[in-house]
Amino acid sequence: MPSRAHQLLAVGQSVWLDFIRRGHLISGEFDTLVRDAGVVGVTSNPTIFQQAIAKSTDYDAAIATGIRGGLSGEPLFEALAIEDIQMACDRLLRLYDGSAGMDGRVSLEVSPRLANDGLGTLAAAKRLHAAVARPNVMIKIPATQAGLPSIASAIEAGISINVTLIFSIDRYREVMEAYLTGLERRAAAGGELGDIRSVASFFISRVDSKVDAAIDARVATLPAGATERAELEALRGKAAVANARIAYAAFEEIFGSSRFAALRAKGANTQRPLWASTSTKNPAYRDVMYVEELIGADTVNTMPPNTLDAFNDHGIVEARIQNDLAGAKAVFTQLPALGVPLDALIGLLEDEGVKSFIKSYEELLATLETKRKDVVAQG
């Protein structure tokens, strides 16, 4: 019997693995997940690589080789990451070919240090795309204000892009605009559109973590027995799914438009929403909530291994992303009326996300520097 993640393909959702590690690729564990657990793609980010390299010995031999070859710092990290991405791309090539390029994708992110450097981001995207040299690689670019023009230019250049760190609906609309603009420029120049794929990575659990904390802080200011307390408590754990459902409605609007129809006629592909950060942070919530509630056509859910295991064990396969859009919109009215500034809180998450990835990146480079000194000391 196919796994629950395999069954999601029948309702139009792809499961990508939000995890990469060299030992996992070499041991055959990754191949098992592809064969048995329904994984049809891979995403990575600076935090994933930091944990993989710092918390295992998988990379020690490659690090030593790179150091003896004169590499250090960012070039050393990129050499390690590119090898992993190439390995994963090669393992997924059959899925890539079988899905006409929709799945079998592996994402590699530009340095988070470039989040506010548009020109640097575009140059890095082109360089990494060329270095990986695999048709199924996707380059990740953050959806910062500086990143938006880079996204359009990278699409224009024919690079498949995973747009990451999207939190707000307004920013998501700007991301879709950047994608369409890039396609239109490419078409105007006579370029092919059909080989370009893109996903828009909309972050989920961090929204509830942020908003729930604000709800708790607001509740603490209210007297016992106040009617607002019960109203606020009923809204815990509602913001993230509501945000995603409104985003999906925006996706249907833009990619159902005559503007995109003209591009589709020239071979363009839909930019699918990708639900990221889908592990449940609050143990009071169902552990697969951010999978089950966001199942729907033309979407991707990238899951860490534990969430994938949990969903395959007891998840419910049912398209729910379009459920109760009016209720989702009501959350965005109710919370501000009760003193929780929902839009402002979501607006803080982009900067926090960038800073979190930069912190992981700096820790990763510090780990590599320690290993470099050890190799030099050993001669």
C-alpha positions in Angstrom: 0.0 0.0 0.0 1.4 3.4 -0.9 2.4 5.7 2.0 0.2 8.6 3.0 2.8 10.9 1.5 2.5 9.0 -1.8 -1.3 9.4 -1.6 -0.9 13.2 -1.4 0.3 13.1 -5.0 -3.2 12.1 -6.0 -4.6 15.3 -4.6 -1.9 17.4 -6.2 0.5 17.9 -3.3 4.2 16.9 -3.4 6.2 16.0 -0.3 9.8 17.3 -0.2 12.2 16.4 2.6 13.4 19.4 4.6 16.7 17.8 5.5 20.0 16.9 3.9 23.1 15.2 5.3 25.9 13.3 3.6 25.7 10.2 5.7 22.0 10.0 5.0 22.6 10.1 1.3 25.5 7.6 1.3 23.9 5.1 3.7 20.8 4.5 1.6 18.4 6.1 4.1 17.5 8.8 1.6 16.8 6.3 -1.1 14.5 4.4 1.2 12.5 7.6 1.9 12.1 8.2 -1.8 11.1 4.6 -2.5 8.8 3.9 0.5 7.9 7.2 2.2 6.8 9.4 -0.7 9.6 11.9 -0.8 9.9 13.5 -4.3 12.2 16.5 -3.6 14.6 18.0 -1.1 15.0 21.5 0.5 18.0 22.7 2.5 18.9 25.9 4.3 21.8 27.2 6.4 20.5 25.8 9.6 20.1 22.3 8.1 23.7 22.4 6.8 25.0 23.8 10.1 23.5 20.9 12.0 24.6 18.3 9.5 28.2 19.5 9.5 28.6 20.5 13.1 26.8 17.5 14.7 28.3 14.7 12.6 31.6 13.3 11.3 30.1 12.8 7.9 32.1 15.7 6.4 35.4 15.4 8.2 37.3 13.7 5.4 35.9 16.1 2.8 36.7 19.1 5.0 40.3 17.9 5.4 40.6 17.5 1.6 39.2 20.9 0.9 41.5 22.6 3.5 44.5 20.9 2.0 43.4 22.2 -1.3 43.5 25.7 0.0 39.8 26.2 0.8 38.4 27.9 3.9 35.4 29.8 5.0 32.5 30.3 2.5 34.3 28.6 -0.4 34.9 25.5 1.8 31.2 25.4 2.9 30.0 25.8 -0.7 32.2 23.0 -1.9 30.7 20.7 0.7 27.1 21.8 0.1 27.4 21.6 -3.7 28.6 17.9 -3.4 25.6 17.1 -1.3 23.2 18.9 -3.6 24.7 17.2 -6.7 24.4 13.8 -5.0 20.7 14.4 -4.1 20.0 15.7 -7.6 21.4 12.6 -9.2 19.3 10.4 -6.9 16.2 12.3 -7.9 16.8 12.6 -11.6 14.4 9.8 -12.4 11.6 11.6 -10.5 12.5 14.9 -12.2 12.2 13.3 -15.6 9.1 11.4 -14.8 7.3 14.6 -13.5 8.4 16.8 -16.5 10.5 18.8 -14.1 7.9 19.5 -11.5 9.4 17.3 -8.8 12.8 15.6 -8.2 14.0 19.0 -7.2 16.8 19.9 -4.7 17.1 23.4 -3.3 20.4 25.2 -2.4 20.2 28.6 -0.7 22.4 31.7 -1.5 24.3 33.0 1.5 22.0 34.6 4.0 24.6 37.4 4.3 23.2 38.6 1.0 19.6 39.0 2.1 19.7 42.7 1.6 22.1 42.8 -1.4 20.1 42.3 -4.5 23.0 42.3 -7.0 25.1 40.0 -4.8 22.1 37.6 -4.5 21.7 37.5 -8.3 25.4 36.9 -8.9 25.4 34.1 -6.2 22.3 32.5 -7.7 23.9 32.3 -11.1 27.2 31.1 -9.7 25.7 28.3 -7.6 23.4 27.2 -10.4 26.4 26.9 -12.7 28.5 25.1 -10.1 25.8 22.5 -9.2 25.3 21.9 -13.0 22.2 19.7 -12.6 18.9 20.4 -14.4 16.9 19.7 -11.2 18.6 22.1 -8.9 16.6 25.0 -7.5 18.4 28.1 -6.1 16.8 29.6 -3.0 16.5 33.3 -2.8 14.9 35.0 0.3 11.8 37.1 -0.3 13.3 40.3 1.1 12.7 43.7 -0.5 16.2 43.5 -2.0 15.6 39.9 -3.1 12.5 40.6 -5.2 14.3 42.1 -8.3 16.9 39.3 -8.1 14.1 36.7 -8.3 12.7 38.3 -11.4 16.1 38.5 -13.0 17.0 34.9 -12.1 13.8 33.7 -13.7 14.5 35.8 -16.7 17.9 34.1 -16.9 16.3 30.7 -16.9 17.1 29.6 -13.4 14.5 27.7 -11.4 14.0 29.5 -8.1 12.7 28.5 -4.6 11.7 31.8 -3.1 12.1 31.4 0.7 11.2 33.2 3.9 7.7 34.3 2.9 5.4 35.2 5.8 3.0 37.9 4.8 0.3 37.9 2.1 1.5 41.3 0.8 5.0 40.0 0.4 3.7 36.8 -1.2 1.8 38.9 -3.8 5.1 40.7 -4.6 6.8 37.3 -5.0 4.2 36.2 -7.5 4.6 39.5 -9.3 8.4 39.0 -9.5 7.9 35.5 -11.0 5.5 36.7 -13.6 7.7 39.7 -14.5 10.7 37.4 -14.9 8.7 35.1 -17.2 7.4 38.0 -19.3 10.9 39.4 -19.8 12.2 36.0 -20.8 9.4 35.5 -23.2 9.9 38.9 -24.7 13.6 38.0 -25.3 12.5 34.8 -27.1 13.5 32.5 -24.3 11.9 29.1 -23.4 9.6 29.1 -20.4 8.7 25.4 -20.0 12.0 24.4 -18.4 11.6 26.9 -15.6 10.0 25.9 -12.3 9.5 27.9 -9.1 8.0 27.4 -5.7 7.1 30.1 -3.2 8.1 28.9 0.3 5.5 30.2 2.8 6.5 29.7 6.4 3.9 28.3 8.7 4.7 27.3 12.3 6.7 30.4 13.1 3.5 32.4 12.6 1.7 30.6 15.4 4.7 30.7 17.6 4.9 34.5 17.3 1.1 35.1 17.5 0.4 32.7 20.3 3.1 34.4 22.4 1.3 37.7 21.8 -2.0 36.2 22.6 -0.7 34.9 25.9 0.8 38.3 26.7 -2.5 40.0 26.0 -4.5 37.5 28.0 -2.2 38.2 31.0 -3.2 41.8 31.0 -6.9 41.0 31.2 -8.9 40.5 34.4 -10.1 37.0 35.3 -13.5 36.4 33.8 -13.1 39.0 31.0 -15.0 37.8 27.9 -11.9 38.7 25.7 -9.8 36.1 27.5 -11.9 33.2 26.2 -12.1 34.7 22.7 -8.3 35.1 22.6 -7.6 31.6 24.0 -9.9 30.2 21.2 -7.7 31.8 18.6 -4.4 30.1 19.7 -3.0 28.0 16.9 -5.3 29.6 14.3 -3.2 32.3 12.7 -0.7 30.2 10.7 -3.2 28.1 8.9 -5.5 31.1 8.3 -2.5 33.0 6.8 -1.7 30.0 4.5 -5.3 29.6 3.4 -5.5 33.3 2.4 -2.2 32.9 0.6 -3.6 30.0 -1.3 -6.6 32.0 -2.4 -4.2 34.7 -3.6 -2.3 32.0 -5.5 -5.5 30.8 -7.2 -6.4 34.4 -8.1 -3.0 35.2 -9.7 -2.5 31.9 -11.5 -6.1 31.8 -12.7 -5.7 35.3 -14.3 -5.6 36.1 -17.9 -2.1 37.5 -17.4 -0.8 34.0 -16.4 -3.0 32.3 -19.1 -1.0 34.2 -21.7 2.2 32.9 -20.2 0.9 29.4 -19.8 0.1 29.4 -23.6 3.8 30.0 -24.1 4.8 27.1 -21.9 5.0 28.7 -18.5 4.5 26.6 -15.3 2.6 27.6 -12.2 4.7 28.8 -9.3 3.5 26.4 -6.6 3.1 27.4 -3.0 5.4 25.5 -0.8 4.5 25.1 2.9 7.7 25.3 4.9 8.4 25.2 8.7 5.6 22.6 9.0 6.8 20.8 12.2 4.5 21.6 15.1 6.4 23.6 17.8 3.6 23.5 20.4 3.1 20.0 21.9 -0.5 20.9 22.6 -1.2 20.9 18.9 -1.7 17.8 16.7 1.8 16.9 15.4 0.7 16.8 11.8 -1.6 19.9 11.9 0.5 21.9 9.5 0.4 19.0 7.0 -3.3 18.0 7.2 -4.7 21.5 7.2 -2.7 22.6 4.1 -3.3 19.7 1.7 -4.4 20.9 -1.7 -3.8 20.9 -5.4 -0.6 22.5 -6.9 1.2 22.7 -3.6 4.3 21.3 -1.9 4.9 20.5 1.7 8.5 20.3 2.8 8.7 18.2 5.9 11.5 17.4 8.4 12.0 13.7 8.9 10.0 13.5 12.2 7.0 15.2 10.6 7.2 13.0 7.6 7.3 9.9 9.8 4.4 11.2 11.9 2.2 11.9 8.8 2.9 8.6 7.2 2.0 6.9 10.5 -1.3 8.7 11.3 -2.0 11.6 9.0 -5.3 12.1 7.3 -5.1 12.5 3.5 -7.8 15.0 2.6 -7.8 18.3 0.7 -8.4 21.0 3.2 -6.6 24.1 2.1 -9.7 25.7 0.7 -11.8 25.0 3.8 -13.4 28.0 5.5 -11.7 30.9 3.8 -14.2 33.2 5.5 -13.1 31.9 8.9 -9.5 32.4 8.0 -10.2 36.0 7.1 -12.1 36.5 10.3 -9.0 35.6 12.3 -7.3 38.6 10.7 -10.2 40.8 11.9 -10.7 39.2 15.4 -7.1 39.3 16.7 -6.5 43.0 16.0 -9.9 43.8 17.5 -8.8 41.9 20.7 -5.5 43.8 20.9 -3.1 41.5 19.0 -1.6 43.3 16.0 -1.5 40.3 13.7 -0.2 42.0 10.5 2.6 43.8 12.5 3.7 40.5 14.2 3.9 38.6 10.9 5.8 41.6 9.5 8.5 41.0 12.1 9.1 37.4 11.1 11.0 38.1 7.8 13.8 40.0 9.6 13.9 37.4 12.4 14.1 34.6 9.8 17.0 36.3 8.0 18.8 36.9 11.3 18.3 33.2 12.4 19.8 31.9 9.1 22.7 34.3 9.4 23.4 33.1 12.9 23.4 29.5 11.7 25.6 30.4 8.8 28.1 32.2 11.1 28.1 29.2 13.5 28.7 26.9 10.5 31.7 29.0 9.3 33.1 29.0 12.9 32.9 25.2 13.0 34.7 25.0 9.7 37.4 27.3 11.0 37.9 25.2 14.1 38.2 22.1 11.9 40.7 24.0 9.6 42.9 24.8 12.5 42.8 21.2 13.7 43.8 19.9 10.2 46.7 22.5 10.0 47.9 21.5 13.5 48.0 17.9 12.5 50.1 18.7 9.4 
